[in-house]
């Protein structure tokens, strides 16, 4: 069943970082529960690292039929998501790894998803966060 909202998964090597970025993005976007956002941080045992199982569960939990955008923090998280995508059956069908900065990209993705935008627009907004200047 699709409600037209893109889901967002935030993959970090740290559960605390993933959860904090999810909270920040939802809070700044004013999205509340309108945008399904799930952190997938750390390992099942609570350590630092990434977990294919946690990522797959997070993606399933935010899938509303409109696609799932996955943002990652560091290189091995990218490799884990790419492996899941290559396997083809552990993530929802319309899941996309988004090349974007983790914090700024997450905020842009959630803000854009909150407008009802499609997966391509959510991905583009997150990727555009690479151009944000701080000075």
Number of C-alpha atoms within 10 A of each C-alpha: 7 10 10 15 24 32 30 30 30 27 33 29 22 20 21 16 19 24 19 15 20 24 17 15 23 23 14 13 19 14 18 14 9 15 24 24 30 24 26 31 29 23 19 15 8 11 12 15 18 26 21 18 14 18 28 19 16 25 28 18 17 22 26 19 17 21 24 32 29 28 29 29 19 15 9 14 22 20 13 17 24 14 13 17 19 11 10 12 10 17 22 19 14 14 24 20 16 22 19 23 21 22 22 18 26 33 24 24 35 29 23 24 27 22 14 17 17 16 24 14 15 29 26 17 22 27 21 17 20 14 8 10 6 4 3
